[in-house]
Amino acid sequence: MSMTRVYAIFLRQVFLIKSNPTRFATIFLWVIVDIIQWCFISEYLGSLGQSTFSFITVILGAIILWEFVTRTRFRELQFSSPMSADPLDLDFDKTIISVGFSPDSATLFFSMGAVITRFIDIAGLESGNDSVRQLKWTQLSATNDIIAKLSSDGKMMALANTMDVRIYDAISLQMVGLPMYGHTDLVSGLAFSPDGSLLASSSQDATVRLWDAVTAQSVGLPLTGHTLWISSLEISPDGRWLASASADQTIRVWDISVQDWQTLACQLVRRNLSDSEWQQFLPNEPYYLTCPDQPISQSGVLQITALAHTQLEKGKADEAKAIIQEALDWILPLEDALADNSLCWFGSLDGFADQVMPACEGAVSLAPASQVAGFRDSRGLALGLTGQTDKAIKDFQAFVDWSKQNGYYDTDGRQREEWIAALERGENPFDQQLLQSLRNP
């Protein structure tokens, strides 16, 4: 800081004192009182650990107080625990556990014992008309000391009460999603990722847990390594790193970037999400390959073709074809006969027989001997739907011959013989009712 700036600050204080002489007295009065007070306290503390008076301890205490005393206090807020007839209001501890501001600085929030989290309008504080909103979360078997953390966008408030974690809408104060259980001891800290999608919680059980802030689902396994309770945790501004500090006198830094976790998960499971898994974890997202270099399940292919079919029914043919083409671009390079066959079969049933023909050919060429007949059956359907009757009949006949030898003639082979007969008569056996029944057998 330049000397000119220092002189300006000094001059400002001189004029303030001249306009209100009582300011001069208060500068020294409370400092002197605090020094005298801390002299006695320091003397007492010194007597516990040493036999002689420590002048350094006394002066150090006074200097620390001087740093704080010379700053102006805006307002002191005192809140008592609720006194009501509610039998659950048993905790009358007034300790403030957490405090913070909303991103726009318009709201002060704090959590405390006695099940309380309060939100205070700053503008109301300045005008003297306090506006206080209150959130209560009580558990019968808990200490009800609430830990609070606000997301960086100010929309979500994470609260911890004993071993449980919940997320609330910061405006409506209504709980969002389900409670998050997993810790086996008191939760000691909370932290949101910068985009608010991830919530981290630490505990006296010496673990850190990650949660999807939208679905309340646990993300991965607990982060372990600390040997004593975790006192603090924080997520870096770029959302990649999580640091945790523990009573075991260590700080651990974890890589929590979703991309790295996704790569690790793909290496472990060696497949893509199934349709049921997708519906559980990503219900509002169109299906795509989470692990592009790994096999895709039949149910996943079904969801892709179903999405394309929906777009086709809406009259969006270009979008539908783009979805199928993207699926071909994903699946064909895998050289996965099962995935190729799934795309061939469901793509044909959903109206894209001509477009998925490369997948049909790929399935037959890659199939082991035991599966060739079944994959020729799928290709036969695509051929029949695209008017290539002679080729379709040959593929269906190959499947009929296989079904007679493997016990599937009565359930499937006989039906294919009927298709062959219709095709030989120049008829099209593949009406919408039949295609729907094949899609949902």
Secondary structure, 3 states (H helix, E strand, C coil): CCHHHHHHHHHHHHHHHHHCCHHHHHHHHHHHHHHHHHHHHHHHHHHHHCCCCCHHHHHHHHHHHHHHHCCCCCCCCCCCCCCCCCCCCCCCCCCEEEEEECCCCCEEEEEECCCEEEEEEHHHHHHCCCCEEEEECCCCCCCCCEEEEECCCCCEEEEEECCEEEEEECCCCCEEEEEECCCCCCEEEEEECCCCCEEEEEECCCCEEEEECCCCCECCCCECCCCCCEEEEEECCCCCEEEEEECCCCEEEEECCHHHHHHHHHHHHCCCCCHHHHHHHCCCCCCCCCCCCCCCCHHHHHHHHHHHHHHHHCCCHHHHHHHHHHHHHHHHHHCCHHHHHHHHHHHHHCCCCCCCHHHHHHHHHHCCHHHHHHHHHHHHHHHHHCCCHHHHHHHHHHHHHHHHHHCCHHHHHHHHHHHHHHHHCCCCCCCHHHHHHHHCC
